[in-house]
């Protein structure tokens, strides 16, 4: 069902069946470039057996365990200072400043390890927490790390200066002339503060993705420099004993997870499947679909709604890796990703040739059908966010409702596929068209408009994917309807 919202929400009209046929079956596992434009495969994946209780309890249990573990290990880290520092010795301004600096330093080190662990991309974190929440936790911890590190440097410097009876500048000069571990601490602080400033949303949005990605990798340098400083200058860590080996274990666990999630697992996946480009097909507007095939594709553990970080080993493209969601449900023979051309790298991807090798990391994300708590679902998409929504439609049960936001009919991507799928899946499909200032879209994305389009919205899980403006507008419309946060699944454009 379609609607063009240019004023008030009009009555629904049934669309005519589009001239789209399902992809024919093949007797072999071969795949040629000629197969790729046939975007719809013959057999739907199915409803995946609606079982809300098991995933819900598993997710809550895993999250609760991780949260308790975080606070417990943080408490142990701080307790090392408590056991090593008799309270009667903390007397006077100098001692209070120095000991406060030690505590903030230990907390900053623990937060930094946790922050890097959250982005290690190990499957247990991805599946129990989800990429979006991991990103949010990572960002919030990042702000805390910057504040704690600055507090650590300032407090320690003030405390040492008060204890020595010299000026702050004189004490800073002495610290700079201290052993290398102290100098490395200042370097790590500078790098960390620079990353924190670049991470501010207004600054980050003006930077090319590739530049931010590689600058962000400097956090590993901070980890290395921080390790040297902690074990050389940290009073609780430099003299052996439980504290020393406790922090060694924290570093070993973190580094092991990073090596496994970012190196071992991706290399193993690509060695097993030998992915390559099958075809590149232009879609509506400035969108393009890339079809990927390889060996043993039926063994690839991936779901509709998930994404990979793709690296295309072609001239000019090999050094960049970008996250793109699947735009069709996995079928055991090929994968499809659909991207919007917004820069040089995505423009170069339009010229990829069949046979180009692909290095993929993933799959990641829990923007999947098995995360829902209700049998029915509402899908809201805008821009290139239609890619994972289009894939999800294949794995969700009948009766799904889709709201697709675009400025005009010409910008609709996968229109024939969506209408064909809606017809076969007994889904309702709404097109909300018009500019940002048109009254129709504003009406549709209000609480009253949302209730009119989806009368039973409270009995549905909501899947939301699109640019930040669409996500914020949709959340504002859903809030008065009292949709519980755990029933809203988001895949925003944030990496």
VEXPA-370247 format. One record per residue (C-alpha): y, x, z. Coordinates in steps of 0.25 Angstrom, whole numbers, padded with zeros to 4 digits, always signed. Example, Ala and Ser with C-alpha at 12.3 -4.5 7.8 and 13.67 -1.06 7.14 Angstrom:
2
-0018+0049+0031/-0004+0055+0029/
This chain:
495
+0000+0000+0000/+0014+0005-0003/+0028+0003+0000/+0041+0009-0004/+0050+0008+0007/+0064+0008+0002/+0070-0003+0011/+0063-0012+0020/+0048-0010+0021/+0043-0019+0009/+0030-0027+0008/+0017-0019+0005/+0012-0019-0009/-0002-0014-0014/-0002-0003-0024/-0010-0003-0036/-0022+0006-0036/-0018+0020-0041/-0025+0026-0053/-0032+0036-0044/-0047+0039-0044/-0055+0046-0033/-0060+0059-0036/-0074+0059-0042/-0086+0065-0036/-0092+0078-0040/-0106+0083-0039/-0103+0097-0036/-0093+0104-0027/-0085+0110-0038/-0070+0109-0039/-0061+0111-0051/-0046+0110-0053/-0048+0097-0061/-0053+0091-0048/-0041+0093-0040/-0031+0082-0045/-0042+0071-0041/-0036+0070-0027/-0045+0059-0022/-0059+0062-0019/-0070+0051-0020/-0075+0049-0006/-0066+0047+0006/-0069+0055+0018/-0069+0043+0027/-0064+0038+0040/-0070+0049+0049/-0075+0040+0059/-0064+0035+0068/-0066+0041+0082/-0053+0042+0090/-0059+0045+0103/-0066+0058+0101/-0055+0066+0094/-0044+0060+0104/-0052+0065+0116/-0055+0078+0110/-0041+0081+0106/-0036+0077+0120/-0046+0086+0127/-0043+0098+0118/-0028+0096+0120/-0030+0094+0135/-0038+0107+0136/-0029+0115+0128/-0017+0110+0136/-0024+0113+0149/-0028+0127+0144/-0014+0130+0140/-0008+0127+0153/-0020+0133+0161/-0019+0147+0154/-0004+0147+0155/-0005+0145+0170/-0015+0156+0171/-0005+0165+0163/+0006+0162+0173/-0003+0163+0185/-0006+0178+0181/+0009+0180+0184/+0008+0172+0197/-0004+0180+0202/+0003+0193+0199/+0016+0190+0205/+0017+0187+0220/+0028+0177+0222/+0034+0185+0233/+0038+0196+0223/+0046+0186+0215/+0059+0188+0222/+0073+0189+0217/+0079+0186+0203/+0073+0198+0196/+0059+0195+0200/+0060+0180+0197/+0066+0183+0183/+0055+0194+0180/+0043+0185+0185/+0049+0173+0177/+0049+0182+0165/+0034+0186+0167/+0030+0171+0168/+0038+0167+0156/+0032+0179+0148/+0018+0175+0152/+0020+0161+0148/+0026+0165+0135/+0014+0174+0132/+0005+0162+0135/+0013+0152+0126/+0013+0162+0115/-0002+0164+0115/-0004+0149+0115/+0006+0146+0104/-0001+0156+0095/-0014+0150+0099/-0009+0136+0095/-0007+0141+0081/-0020+0149+0080/-0026+0138+0071/-0039+0137+0078/-0046+0124+0076/-0048+0120+0090/-0033+0119+0092/-0030+0113+0078/-0040+0102+0080/-0037+0098+0095/-0022+0099+0094/-0018+0099+0079/-0009+0107+0071/+0004+0099+0074/+0002+0099+0089/-0002+0114+0089/+0011+0117+0081/+0019+0109+0091/+0013+0116+0103/+0015+0129+0096/+0030+0127+0093/+0032+0122+0108/+0025+0134+0114/+0033+0143+0104/+0046+0138+0110/+0041+0140+0124/+0036+0154+0120/+0050+0158+0115/+0057+0153+0128/+0047+0159+0137/+0048+0173+0130/+0063+0173+0130/+0063+0169+0145/+0052+0180+0148/+0061+0191+0141/+0074+0186+0148/+0068+0184+0162/+0060+0198+0162/+0073+0205+0157/+0082+0198+0168/+0071+0201+0179/+0070+0215+0175/+0085+0217+0174/+0087+0211+0188/+0076+0219+0194/+0081+0232+0188/+0096+0229+0191/+0100+0231+0176/+0106+0223+0166/+0098+0214+0157/+0102+0222+0145/+0098+0235+0152/+0085+0228+0156/+0082+0224+0141/+0085+0238+0137/+0074+0243+0147/+0064+0233+0142/+0067+0237+0127/+0064+0252+0132/+0051+0247+0139/+0037+0249+0133/+0034+0243+0119/+0027+0231+0125/+0041+0226+0131/+0048+0229+0117/+0037+0221+0110/+0040+0209+0120/+0055+0209+0115/+0050+0210+0101/+0040+0198+0103/+0051+0190+0110/+0061+0192+0098/+0050+0188+0088/+0046+0176+0096/+0061+0171+0098/+0063+0173+0083/+0051+0164+0080/+0055+0154+0090/+0069+0153+0083/+0063+0152+0069/+0054+0141+0074/+0066+0132+0077/+0064+0120+0068/+0077+0121+0061/+0075+0136+0058/+0060+0134+0055/+0063+0123+0044/+0072+0132+0036/+0062+0143+0035/+0051+0145+0024/+0037+0141+0030/+0032+0155+0026/+0043+0163+0033/+0041+0155+0046/+0026+0156+0045/+0026+0171+0044/+0037+0173+0055/+0029+0164+0064/+0018+0174+0063/+0026+0183+0071/+0021+0176+0083/+0009+0184+0082/+0018+0197+0084/+0023+0190+0096/+0009+0188+0102/+0006+0203+0099/+0019+0208+0105/+0017+0199+0117/+0003+0204+0120/+0008+0218+0121/+0020+0214+0130/+0011+0206+0139/+0000+0216+0141/+0009+0228+0143/+0020+0222+0151/+0014+0209+0157/+0012+0212+0172/+0000+0203+0173/-0007+0207+0160/-0005+0222+0160/-0013+0226+0172/-0026+0219+0168/-0034+0209+0176/-0035+0194+0173/-0021+0192+0168/-0023+0203+0157/-0036+0198+0152/-0032+0183+0153/-0020+0186+0143/-0029+0195+0134/-0038+0183+0133/-0026+0174+0129/-0022+0183+0118/-0037+0185+0113/-0039+0170+0113/-0026+0168+0105/-0028+0179+0095/-0042+0175+0093/-0038+0161+0090/-0027+0165+0080/-0037+0175+0073/-0047+0164+0072/-0038+0152+0068/-0029+0160+0058/-0039+0170+0052/-0054+0169+0055/-0054+0154+0052/-0046+0153+0039/-0053+0165+0033/-0066+0159+0036/-0062+0146+0030/-0057+0152+0017/-0069+0161+0016/-0078+0149+0017/-0071+0140+0007/-0063+0149-0003/-0052+0139-0005/-0045+0139-0019/-0035+0131-0026/-0041+0120-0035/-0029+0114-0041/-0014+0111-0039/-0009+0097-0042/+0005+0092-0042/+0008+0080-0034/+0020+0070-0033/+0033+0077-0031/+0033+0091-0026/+0019+0090-0020/+0007+0098-0025/-0008+0097-0021/-0017+0109-0021/-0032+0107-0021/-0041+0117-0014/-0056+0120-0016/-0066+0130-0011/-0080+0132-0007/-0087+0123+0003/-0076+0114+0004/-0084+0103+0011/-0086+0112+0023/-0071+0113+0025/-0068+0107+0038/-0055+0099+0035/-0049+0085+0037/-0038+0077+0029/-0025+0080+0036/-0028+0094+0039/-0021+0106+0033/-0023+0120+0029/-0014+0132+0028/-0015+0136+0014/-0013+0150+0008/-0015+0150-0008/-0019+0164-0012/-0010+0164-0025/+0001+0173-0029/+0014+0170-0020/+0006+0160-0011/-0004+0168-0004/+0005+0173+0007/+0009+0159+0012/+0000+0149+0019/+0005+0134+0021/-0001+0122+0028/-0004+0111+0019/-0012+0098+0023/-0023+0093+0014/-0019+0081+0005/-0033+0076+0003/-0045+0074+0012/-0055+0085+0011/-0066+0082+0002/-0075+0094+0002/-0071+0099-0011/-0056+0102-0011/-0044+0101-0003/-0030+0097-0007/-0016+0101-0001/-0003+0095-0006/+0010+0102-0004/+0024+0099-0006/+0032+0110-0014/+0043+0114-0005/+0044+0130-0007/+0040+0142-0015/+0026+0142-0009/+0023+0128-0011/+0029+0129-0025/+0019+0140-0028/+0007+0132-0024/+0010+0123-0035/+0006+0134-0045/-0007+0138-0038/-0019+0140-0048/-0033+0134-0046/-0042+0145-0040/-0031+0151-0030/-0038+0155-0017/-0033+0147-0005/-0033+0152+0010/-0033+0140+0019/-0031+0140+0035/-0036+0127+0042/-0038+0116+0042/-0029+0112+0053/-0023+0100+0059/-0028+0087+0065/-0020+0077+0056/-0033+0071+0053/-0040+0057+0053/-0049+0060+0065/-0037+0062+0074/-0033+0047+0074/-0035+0038+0086/-0034+0025+0078/-0043+0020+0067/-0031+0018+0058/-0020+0027+0053/-0006+0028+0048/-0002+0040+0039/+0012+0043+0037/+0016+0054+0027/+0028+0060+0020/+0030+0071+0010/+0019+0081+0009/+0014+0074+0022/+0006+0065+0013/-0004+0076+0010/-0012+0075+0024/-0009+0060+0024/-0016+0058+0011/-0028+0066+0015/-0029+0059+0028/-0029+0045+0021/-0043+0049+0016/-0049+0051+0030/-0042+0040+0037/-0049+0026+0038/-0045+0014+0030/-0032+0006+0034/-0024+0019+0035/-0009+0017+0032/+0000+0028+0025/+0015+0029+0025/+0020+0039+0015/+0034+0042+0015/+0041+0048+0002/+0054+0047-0005/+0049+0041-0018/+0037+0037-0025/+0037+0050-0033/+0036+0058-0020/+0023+0051-0016/+0011+0061-0016/-0003+0056-0018/+0002+0042-0021/-0011+0039-0030/-0020+0045-0020/-0014+0038-0008/-0014+0024-0014/-0029+0026-0019/-0033+0031-0005/-0025+0019+0001/-0033+0010-0008/-0046+0016-0004/-0043+0018+0010/-0037+0004+0012/-0024+0011+0017/-0010+0006+0017/+0000+0016+0010/+0015+0015+0012/+0025+0023+0004/+0038+0024+0011/+0048+0029+0000/+0063+0032+0000/+0073+0043+0005/+0075+0046+0020/+0087+0037+0021/+0080+0025+0014/+0079+0013+0024/+0064+0010+0019/+0058+0023+0024/+0067+0022+0037/+0062+0008+0039/+0047+0012+0036/+0048+0024+0046/+0053+0016+0058/+0045+0009+0069/+0046-0005+0062/+0043+0000+0048/+0031+0008+0053/+0026-0004+0060/+0028-0013+0048/+0021-0003+0039/+0010+0000+0049/+0008-0013+0058/-0003-0007+0066/+0003+0007+0067/-0001+0008+0082/-0016+0007+0078/-0015+0019+0069/-0014+0034+0070/-0002+0039+0063/-0004+0052+0054/+0010+0058+0050/+0013+0069+0040/+0026+0072+0034/+0039+0080+0035/+0046+0080+0049/+0056+0068+0045/+0044+0059+0042/+0036+0063+0054/+0048+0061+0064/+0052+0048+0057/+0037+0043+0058/+0036+0047+0073/+0049+0039+0076/+0044+0027+0069/+0030+0028+0076/+0036+0030+0090/+0041+0016+0093/+0027+0011+0088/+0021+0018+0100/+0011+0026+0092/+0005+0036+0101/+0007+0051+0098/-0008+0054+0097/-0009+0043+0086/+0001+0051+0077/-0004+0063+0069/+0006+0072+0063/+0005+0083+0052/+0020+0087+0051/+0025+0098+0042/+0025+0108+0053/+0018+0122+0053/
